[in-house]
Amino acid sequence: MLSLVKLAVFCLAASATLAAAAHRADPPSGWAAGYLEPYHRYHARYLVLACDKKHDTPFFDQCCHPLLRSESLRSSRLDHCNPDTPSAVTDEESEECEPDSEERVISEETSAFPTHAIQLSVASKDNSDAKSQPQDVEADANASDDSGAASSPLAKMAATADVNGGFATYYYQNGVAGACGKVHTDKELIAAMSGGRYGNLGAVSKECGKKVRIVNNKNGKSVTVTIADACPTCNNDNSIDLSEYAFQRIAPLSDGIVPITWNYV
């Protein structure tokens, strides 16, 4: 019983820490990773629910504290605490949103691959008719040798065909070699291909070293990146994870995730 009380006190302290640094990407000091849900999931939900603007309200007490690792958002929180339900959108937020704005929702899937920091799903209208002209940025990452590499059937699609229905987010390298076998920095124009297209995660795929041009459907901005890793936790097979540097070429980091169209170049 005493342990539960201590844990409850820690949850309150963790929420208070988030209130002071709502846009931080790393867990606060002392985050109880063994007891609480993954920090990136809690942090994303905290931002989507605008908890930083709802201190000292019943909503904050009901919805803005982290879940225990053994708890589920659907079973342990009220409906309006789940961004995946219409009731989670407040009147104030509805007034601020434009007709074509996105409603971000949290994916409840857990990942065994911690290198991909943000795991979000997005319910979005197709904004492929964005008025802004693409502003392409060429990749400067070196291509990997793909001889003898494994490949999935999806990877054999025509190189010039546009791929729609995907989403781009960003991840950090953390000084670790990607699935393609090379270590890169967060300042390189690289990306992680969805696991379905990458193929065997234990081998160097034929996707490694390929260049992909990605267009943000919201604003028309584009960037060309080199595939250097795999993203088994991407939203779907048409989604791609970008390095921090590459994501900033098409959107501010605060967007978190954006709808994209892409093709091989």
Order of alpha helices (4+ residues) and beta strands (2+ residues): alpha-alpha-alpha-alpha-alpha-beta-beta-beta-beta-alpha-beta-beta-beta-alpha-beta
